[in-house]
Amino acid sequence: MRKICRILFLGWIILFGLAACGGGQAAPAGPGASAAAAQPGAAPAAEPAETPATAPAQTPTQGETLSVRASFYPMYDFAVKIGGDKVAVVNMVPAGTEPHDWEPAAADIVGLENAAVFVYNGAGMEHWAEDVLAALENRELVIAEASEGVPLLAGHHDHDDEDEAEDEDEEEEGYDPHVWLDPARAKIVMENIRNAFTQADPANQAVYEANYERYAAELDELDKTFRDTLAPLPNKDIIVAHEAFGYLCAAYGLNQVPIEGLSPDSEPDPARMAEIIDFARERQIKVIFFEELVSPKVAETIAAATGAATAVLNPIEGLSDEEQAAGEDYFSLMRQNLAALTAALS
């Protein structure tokens, strides 16, 4: 049922997006936009010109910026860091929105048609990406699948739709997409973004390379800080809201016990709740972690049953409005995560 709805949705979005693009309100011009917008009432040419939605992306000229669309926050943040002032990056998922079940709107499709580069995580994170990319007219779009080449961990995808039972064997077994939470893997993500920017804009290769080297060094330092801080702590078990921290735990010798699976909106059954409560009591877990973009109700229920406290462990899938206003970024949120882990495991 979800696949059928997605196909119908995509067909509507393409038709609506293309119609909107020619209907009077043009999308902002970018490297992929046509040089001049069509004027209302103008006579049609003998050979129809490409509309802004279907014009091929252009390599930026001197003084222009590279038009980039990023699928959700960590891809946006890394793209901004690597591109600097040579790129104009749009985060497709709004602040405060949980990205796992987000769907692109008509304006997002138009934005991709006009972009020079699309940065997305892959590994199953953006369930919509394959269908949307296949339907685009912009054949010059440089596509950066940021998790390409990253060693992936297996992951379990939950289902709450009985109509998907026939596809269960195919869809349940997949990969954990949260690769950015391991700084060593995040370096590969940044490297893939650097390569895509260089392909789309070779004139600024030196800029992208220098920015990559800067942030790769910062990721190395972050990795060392995590190792030095977490290694001597006596406890290694963490109970988390959803199965987002596999890469972080694998990197630093921690044991993730998720209340829910890879989909944060899935609901644990009573047996799973009882299992988590028993585990928390047996291991004397002091903190039950939840996420800002997902309801803390289940974590609070377990905490109340075990006498534990609750705290935020951030999968950095998106910023809250408050985090955005405070100027937080990947590195500041990872340091906050380290502080939360240190307090919980000491």
N, C-alpha and C positions, 0 to 999 in steps of 0.2 A: 504494500500500500504506500509506504514512504517513497519507494522508487517511482511509482506511478505519479504521485503527487509532485515529485521533484521534476519529472519530465514535463508535466502540464504547466508547472510553475515556470520552468525555464522557457517554454514556448511563449507563454504570456509575456514574460519579462523582456524577451528579445523583441517581440512585436511592439510592445509598449515603448521600450527604450528607443527603438529606431524611429517610431512615430513621433515621440517627444522631441527627439533630436532635430527633426525637420519641422517641428510645429511652432517655432517662434522663439523659444527660450533656449539659446545655445549654451552648451556646456562651456566652462572656462577654457580658453585656448591654451594648449600645451604644445610640446614638441611634435605631437602626432596630429594636431588640428590642422585643418586647411588654412591657407593664408588669409582668406576672406570669407566671412559668413554670408550665406545667401540672404538677399534682401526680400522682405515681404512684397509680393506682387510682381516680382521680376519675371520676365518671360523665360521659359525653359530653353536651355541651349540644345543644339542638335544632338550633342553627345552629353548625357547627364554627368555633371561633375561629382566627385566623391563628396559625400556629406561628412561633417566632422566625426560622425560615429564610425565611419568606415575608412577614413583616410589613414594611410600607413604611417607608423611612427617615424619621426625624422631624427637623425643625429643632431643634437643641439649645435647651433652656431655660437660664435664668440659672444659671451655675455648672457646666453640663455642657460636655463637649468634643465636638467633631465627630469621628465615627468614620470613619477614612480607611484604605483599603487601597491600597498602592503596589506596582506590579508587580515592581520590582527596585530595587537600591540607589540610583542617582542620582535616581529618582523619589521614593524614600523621603526621601533627604537634603533635596531641594528642598522637599518637602511639609512636613517638620519645620521648615525655616527660614522658610517663608512662614506656616505656621500657628502657630508658637510654642506657648504654653500653651493655646491655644484648640482644639487638635486632638490626637487620639490616633491616631498613625500606625503601622500594621503593615506591615513589609516582608515581602512574600509569599515571597521567595527567601531561604533561610537564608544566613548568612555562610559564605564559603568555597565556595559553589556557583556554577558557571558558568551564567548565566541563559539562554543561547541555546536550549538544548534542555530547559529545565526545564518540568515540567507541574504544574498545580495539583492538589492532593489534595482529598479530600472536605472537610476542615476549611477549606480555602481557599475553596471554593464557599460553604460556610455563612457564612464571614466576609464574603464579598461580598454575600450576601443580607441581612446585618444592617448593612452599612455605609451611610453617607450619601454618601460620595464614593469613587470609584475613579480613581486616577491611573495612567496607563500611557503609555509613550513613543509607541507606534505606529510607522509607517514600516516595518512588517514585523518589529519586534524581538520582540514577543510573539505567536508564531504561533498560540497558543491563544486569544487574547483574543476574537476575533470569534465563535467558536462558543460560548464560555462566556457572554459577555454576552447573546447571543441566547436562551440557555436560562434566564436568571435570571427569577425571579418578581418581584424587587424593581424595580418600574417607577419608583420615586421616586429611584433611585440617580443621583446626578450623576456623569457620566463626563467626565473630563478627558483627552483625547488630547493629550499635552503637546507633541507635534511639530507640531500643527496650525498652519499659517501659517509654519512654518520653511522657508526655501529648502532643498530636499533635493538631495543628490547621487545620481547613479545608482550602483548597486552590483551586484555579481555574486554570486549565491548558489550555493555548491557543492552537488553531490549525490553521495552515496556509496551510494545505493540504486538498483539497476538497475530495480526495479519502478516507480520514479518517472519512467522515461524518457518515458512518454506525456505527462506533465505538464511536461516540461523547458522547453519554450518559454514556458509560462505562468509558471513559478516562478523561472527563472534570472534574468530581468531584473526588477529591483526597485530599491529605494532603500537606500542606506547609512543605517542607523538611528542611528548614533552621534553624534547632533546635539549632545549635551551637552559634547563635547570642544572645541567652539568657544565661548568665553565670550559672544560676541555672540549666537549662536543660543541659548545657555543662558538668556539674558534672556527670550527669547520663551517658552521652556519654563516659566520661573518665572511669567511673566505669565499663561499659560494656567492654571496651578495657582491663582494668586491669583483669577482670575475664577471658577473652579469653587468655591472656598471661599466667595467672596462670594455666589454663587448659592445655595449650600446653607445659608449662615449669614449673611444680610445684616446682622444686628445687630452683627457684628464686622468689618464691611467696613473700618473705619478701621485696625484692627489688621493685617489682611492687606495693606492698601495700604502702611502704614508699613514692615512687614517686607519687602515687595517692594522698596520704594525703597532700603532699606538694602543688601540683597543685590545689587540691580541696580548700585548704585554700586561695590560690591566686585568685581563682574564686570567693570565698566569698568576698574577699576584693574588687575585681573588681565590683561585684554586688553592694556593699555598696557605692562605689565611684559614680557609675552611679545614684543610687537612690538619694544620697545627692546632686549631681550636678544638675540633671534634675528636681527634684521635685519643686524647687522654681521658675523655669523659667516661664515667663508669657504665652508663646506660646507653643502649643502642636502639631500643624499640620506640617507634612513634606511631600513634594512631592519628590518621588523617581523614579528612572529609571525603576525598575521592582519590583514585589511584593515579595521582599526578606526579609523584615524587620518586619514581623508580630509578631514574638516572641519577638524581642527587644522592639517593641512598646507596646505589651501587658504587658511586664514586668515593663515598666516605665511610663505607662499612656500616651503614645503618639498616634497620629492618623496618620497612613500611608495612603497616597494617591498615588497609583502607576500609572505611565504613561502606563506601560505594565503589563502583567500578570506574572505568575511564570516563563514563558519561556522568557529569556531576548532578544531573537532574533525575537520575535513577533513584529508586527508593529501596532501602534494605528491608528484607522481610524480618519477621519476629525472630526467626532462628538465627539470622546473622546478627541482629542486635544483641541477643543473648550471648552469642559467641564473643562478640567484641567486649561486652561487659565483663564476662568471665576472664578474658585475656587481660583487661585493664586491672582487674583486682589481683590476679595471680602475679603479674609483673609489677604491680604497684606503680602504674602509670600516673604521673602527676598532672599531665596536660593532655587534653583532647584538642587537636587542631581543627580549625574550620577556615573557610575562605570568605573574603569580603564580598565577592560577587555571587555567592551561593548562600541560601538560608542556613543559619547556624542551628536550626531547631534540633536536628538529629544529634549533632555533637553536644549540644546542651543537655539533651536527654541522657546521653551516656555519662556525661560529666556528673550530672545530678545523682545517677545511680551508683557511681563509684567514688564520689567525693573528690573527683579531680577538678582542676580549673580548666578553662577554655582559653585559647589564644589563636591568633591568626598565623598561619603558614601560607605564604602567598605563592601560588603557581605562576604568577606573573603572566597570566593570560590576557589581562587588561587592567587598566587603571580605574580606580574609583574617581568620582569627581573631585574628592578631597585630595587624593594623591596627585591628580593632574594639576590642581591649583597649587600644590606645594612643590611642584617641579621634580617629583620623584622620577627615577628611571630604573633600568634593569639593575645597575650596580647598587644603587641605594636600597632597592627592595631586596636584593640578594643579601646585603649586609644586615637588613632587618630580619630576614629569615635566619641568618646565622645567630643573631642575638636570641631569637625565639627558641631555636634548637638548643643553644647553650643553656638557657634557663630551664628548659624542660628536661634535659638529660643530665644535669649536674647532680 
